[in-house]
Amino acid sequence: LVSMLSAVLIVPAKVFLGLTTAISVVLAEILVNAVLVLIGKKGGKVFLKALLSAVYPKVLLTTLSVINAFGEVSLTALVMVFTIGPLTDTLAYLVGTTLKGPKLCPAISPNKTVSGAIGGLLGGIIASVLTYIIFTPDIAMSMPLTIAVFVLAGAIGSMINQVGDLVESYIKRCIGIKD
């Protein structure tokens, strides 16, 4: 509640440093929790719990509001958000459990492997390219996107997905709710 009120006070109208109000609310929440930790009202674990339970979902939802600003390619971007993540996770799991190999970050997530990360990267690229194939006729007239842009977007989306998964696992370990 304090962070929401501070967001209303901090955020003028609809824009804060060129960001949407939703992003500003997330930044305000992080700021308020960080200040409370610094002045000793909260411990580090409480801050991490707040980050996981309050900020994390808002960041995910903020992504959807940012995508809405993409104009004619908003639908394509939205489809990519909902396909890159699941296909990254699925191929990471299938390739990782099949090929095994060296662990990616054993201290944070002991079951993740390098082969799984590479499989996940390929999954993100496949999801993005399939989106390109399905949506190219609709957007080709307004914006000349090449398949290379979609391959790059799939790779970046997959990497963000995998790093986000590791960060989430790290936060869960720090506050004692992992496993």
C-alpha positions as CSV (number, residue, x, y, z in Angstrom):
1,L,0.0,0.0,0.0
2,V,2.8,2.4,0.9
3,S,4.5,1.7,-2.4
4,M,1.3,2.3,-4.4
5,L,0.7,5.6,-2.7
6,S,4.3,6.6,-3.2
7,A,3.9,5.8,-6.9
8,V,0.9,8.1,-7.1
9,L,2.9,10.9,-5.5
10,I,6.1,10.2,-7.5
11,V,4.6,9.7,-10.9
12,P,3.3,12.8,-12.5
13,A,0.3,12.2,-14.8
14,K,1.1,9.3,-17.1
15,V,4.8,9.5,-17.7
16,F,7.9,9.2,-15.5
17,L,11.2,9.5,-17.3
18,G,9.5,8.4,-20.5
19,L,8.2,5.2,-19.0
20,T,4.6,4.1,-18.6
21,T,2.9,4.4,-15.2
22,A,3.0,0.7,-14.7
23,I,6.8,0.7,-14.9
24,S,6.9,3.7,-12.5
25,V,4.8,1.8,-10.0
26,V,7.3,-1.1,-10.1
27,L,10.3,1.3,-9.7
28,A,8.5,3.1,-6.8
29,E,7.9,-0.2,-5.1
30,I,11.5,-1.2,-5.4
31,L,12.6,2.2,-4.1
32,V,10.3,2.1,-1.1
33,N,11.4,-1.4,-0.1
34,A,15.0,-0.5,-0.6
35,V,14.6,2.6,1.7
36,L,12.9,0.5,4.3
37,V,15.8,-2.0,4.3
38,L,18.3,0.9,4.5
39,I,16.7,2.5,7.5
40,G,16.4,-0.9,9.2
41,K,12.6,-1.3,9.1
42,K,13.0,-4.5,7.0
43,G,15.6,-7.1,6.7
44,G,17.1,-8.3,3.4
45,K,15.0,-11.5,3.3
46,V,11.8,-9.4,3.8
47,F,13.0,-7.2,0.9
48,L,13.5,-10.3,-1.3
49,K,10.1,-11.6,-0.4
50,A,8.5,-8.3,-1.3
51,L,10.4,-8.3,-4.6
52,L,9.2,-11.8,-5.4
53,S,5.6,-11.4,-4.3
54,A,4.9,-7.8,-5.2
55,V,7.3,-6.5,-7.8
56,Y,7.9,-9.6,-9.9
57,P,4.2,-10.0,-11.1
58,K,4.1,-6.3,-11.9
59,V,7.2,-6.5,-14.0
60,L,5.6,-9.3,-16.0
61,L,2.3,-7.4,-16.4
62,T,4.2,-4.2,-17.3
63,T,5.7,-6.1,-20.3
64,L,2.1,-6.5,-21.7
65,S,1.4,-2.8,-21.3
66,V,4.7,-1.9,-23.1
67,I,3.8,-4.3,-25.9
68,N,0.6,-2.5,-26.4
69,A,2.6,0.5,-27.5
70,F,4.1,-1.4,-30.5
71,G,1.3,-0.3,-32.8
72,E,0.7,-2.5,-35.8
73,V,3.1,-5.3,-34.5
74,S,1.6,-5.4,-31.0
75,L,-0.3,-8.7,-31.7
76,T,2.8,-10.3,-33.2
77,A,4.9,-9.2,-30.1
78,L,2.2,-10.5,-27.8
79,V,2.2,-13.9,-29.5
80,M,5.9,-14.0,-29.2
81,V,5.7,-13.3,-25.4
82,F,3.4,-16.2,-25.0
83,T,5.3,-18.6,-27.3
84,I,9.0,-17.9,-26.7
85,G,8.9,-18.6,-22.9
86,P,7.1,-21.9,-23.0
87,L,9.0,-23.2,-26.0
88,T,12.3,-22.1,-24.4
89,D,11.4,-23.9,-21.1
90,T,10.1,-27.0,-22.9
91,L,13.1,-27.5,-25.2
92,A,15.5,-26.6,-22.4
93,Y,14.0,-29.4,-20.3
94,L,13.9,-32.0,-23.1
95,V,17.4,-31.3,-24.4
96,G,18.8,-31.0,-20.9
97,T,17.4,-34.2,-19.6
98,T,18.3,-36.1,-22.8
99,L,21.9,-34.8,-23.3
100,K,22.7,-33.9,-19.7
101,G,26.3,-32.5,-19.5
102,P,27.8,-29.8,-17.4
103,K,25.6,-27.9,-15.0
104,L,24.8,-24.3,-15.8
105,C,24.6,-22.8,-12.3
106,P,24.6,-25.6,-9.8
107,A,24.5,-23.3,-6.7
108,I,21.3,-21.6,-7.9
109,S,19.5,-24.3,-9.9
110,P,21.3,-27.7,-9.8
111,N,19.2,-29.4,-12.5
112,K,19.9,-26.9,-15.2
113,T,22.5,-27.9,-17.8
114,V,24.4,-26.0,-20.5
115,S,22.9,-28.3,-23.1
116,G,19.4,-27.4,-21.7
117,A,20.3,-23.7,-22.0
118,I,21.3,-24.2,-25.6
119,G,18.1,-26.2,-26.3
120,G,16.1,-23.4,-24.7
121,L,17.8,-20.9,-26.9
122,L,16.9,-22.9,-30.0
123,G,13.3,-23.2,-28.6
124,G,13.0,-19.4,-28.4
125,I,14.3,-19.0,-31.9
126,I,11.9,-21.6,-33.2
127,A,8.9,-19.9,-31.5
128,S,9.9,-16.6,-33.0
129,V,10.4,-17.9,-36.5
130,L,7.1,-19.7,-36.4
131,T,5.5,-16.4,-35.3
132,Y,7.2,-14.8,-38.3
133,I,5.9,-17.4,-40.7
134,I,2.3,-17.1,-39.3
135,F,2.2,-13.3,-39.1
136,T,4.4,-12.1,-42.0
137,P,1.4,-11.6,-44.4
138,D,-0.3,-9.3,-41.9
139,I,2.7,-7.1,-41.1
140,A,4.8,-7.2,-44.2
141,M,2.8,-4.3,-45.8
142,S,3.4,-1.9,-42.9
143,M,6.9,-2.8,-41.7
144,P,9.6,-4.7,-43.6
145,L,10.7,-7.2,-41.0
146,T,13.1,-9.9,-42.0
147,I,13.4,-13.3,-40.6
148,A,16.8,-12.2,-39.1
149,V,15.0,-9.7,-36.8
150,F,12.7,-12.6,-35.6
151,V,15.7,-14.9,-35.0
152,L,17.4,-12.2,-33.0
153,A,14.2,-11.4,-31.0
154,G,13.7,-15.1,-30.3
155,A,17.3,-15.5,-29.1
156,I,17.1,-12.4,-26.9
157,G,13.7,-13.4,-25.5
158,S,15.0,-16.9,-24.7
159,M,18.0,-15.5,-22.9
160,I,15.9,-13.1,-20.9
161,N,13.6,-16.0,-20.0
162,Q,16.4,-18.2,-18.9
163,V,18.1,-15.4,-16.9
164,G,14.8,-14.5,-15.3
165,D,14.3,-18.2,-14.3
166,L,17.7,-18.2,-12.6
167,V,17.0,-14.9,-10.8
168,E,13.7,-16.3,-9.6
169,S,15.4,-19.5,-8.4
170,Y,18.1,-17.4,-6.6
171,I,15.5,-15.2,-4.9
172,K,13.6,-18.3,-3.8
173,R,16.8,-19.9,-2.4
174,C,17.7,-16.7,-0.5
175,I,14.3,-16.5,1.2
176,G,14.2,-20.3,1.9
177,I,11.2,-21.3,-0.3
178,K,13.1,-23.2,-3.1
179,D,12.7,-27.0,-3.1
